[in-house]
């Protein structure tokens, strides 16, 4: 099953995913691993940018499909309803989930104050991550539109008062909860 951490930039998706991966013995593919090739070689939002993201993502998804079925796969994204690009990207993600026995989505968010602090933190720029506090404000207004279509399970966590380790532990416990199987 795919475990998708979806949330606005600066809520801690990658930090939590790095803590969660060893707990679940999972592989991790974060959005920036895919996008950074396009950021490095093309102009943002140009046709070449989108083509590069699609191409790198296709290679990554091919490798994910080749993993043993029992290997958990964690992915990160920042996908909101209402964007043509997000809809297209989410379609590719749900197709991958269909090949990986489903998708569990964890919606991560945090308070505006915490999001502004995190998004402006040192080190994000070196990773080609956004550092715009205004972006954090805009994303707070649309947190309720985070994509979750196609999920077999969904969990929402406000990371404001939790460390990455605590958040990862909550997700791992949720993933390990017994669940009813549809017949």
Residue pairs with C-beta under 8 A, 6 or more apart in sequence:
1 72
1 73
1 97
1 100
1 101
1 102
1 103
1 104
1 152
2 73
2 74
2 75
2 93
2 96
2 97
2 100
2 102
2 103
2 104
3 20
3 24
3 26
3 72
3 73
3 74
3 75
3 103
3 104
3 106
3 171
3 175
4 74
4 75
4 76
4 77
4 93
4 97
4 103
4 104
4 105
4 106
4 151
5 13
5 16
5 17
5 20
5 74
5 75
5 76
5 77
5 106
5 108
6 13
6 76
6 77
6 78
6 79
6 105
6 106
6 107
6 108
6 146
6 147
6 148
7 13
7 78
7 107
7 108
7 109
7 143
7 146
8 78
8 109
8 115
8 135
8 136
8 139
8 140
8 143
8 146
9 78
9 119
9 129
9 130
9 135
9 136
9 139
10 110
10 115
10 116
10 118
10 119
10 121
10 124
10 129
10 130
10 135
10 136
11 108
11 109
11 110
11 115
11 118
11 159
12 108
12 110
12 118
12 159
12 164
12 167
13 30
13 31
13 76
13 77
13 78
13 108
14 30
14 32
14 76
15 164
16 108
16 159
16 164
16 167
16 168
16 171
17 28
17 30
17 74
17 76
17 168
18 28
18 164
19 164
19 165
19 167
19 168
20 26
20 74
20 168
20 171
20 172
21 27
21 28
21 74
23 168
23 169
23 172
24 72
24 74
24 172
24 175
25 71
25 72
26 71
26 72
26 73
26 74
27 64
27 67
27 71
27 72
27 73
27 74
28 74
28 75
29 60
29 64
29 73
29 74
29 75
29 76
30 75
30 76
31 75
31 76
31 77
31 78
32 76
32 127
32 128
32 129
33 60
34 53
34 56
34 57
34 60
35 53
35 128
36 127
36 128
37 52
37 53
37 56
38 44
38 48
38 49
38 50
38 52
38 53
38 56
39 49
39 128
40 128
41 48
41 52
42 48
42 49
42 52
43 49
50 85
53 89
57 89
57 92
61 92
61 96
64 73
64 96
64 100
65 96
65 99
65 100
67 73
69 100
69 101
72 175
73 100
75 93
77 89
77 93
77 147
79 86
79 89
79 90
79 93
79 146
79 147
80 86
80 139
80 142
80 145
80 146
80 147
81 145
81 146
81 147
82 142
82 145
86 147
90 147
90 149
90 150
93 103
93 150
94 103
94 149
94 150
97 103
97 150
102 152
103 150
103 151
103 152
104 151
104 152
104 153
104 154
104 155
104 175
105 147
105 148
105 151
105 153
105 154
105 155
106 154
106 155
106 156
106 157
106 171
106 174
107 146
107 148
107 154
107 155
107 156
107 157
108 157
108 159
108 167
109 115
109 143
109 146
109 156
109 157
109 158
109 159
110 118
110 158
110 159
110 160
111 158
111 160
112 136
112 137
112 140
114 159
114 160
115 136
115 139
115 140
116 133
116 136
116 137
119 130
119 131
119 132
119 133
119 135
119 136
120 131
120 133
121 131
124 130
124 131
125 131
148 154
153 174
153 179
155 171
155 174
157 167
157 170
157 171
159 167
162 170
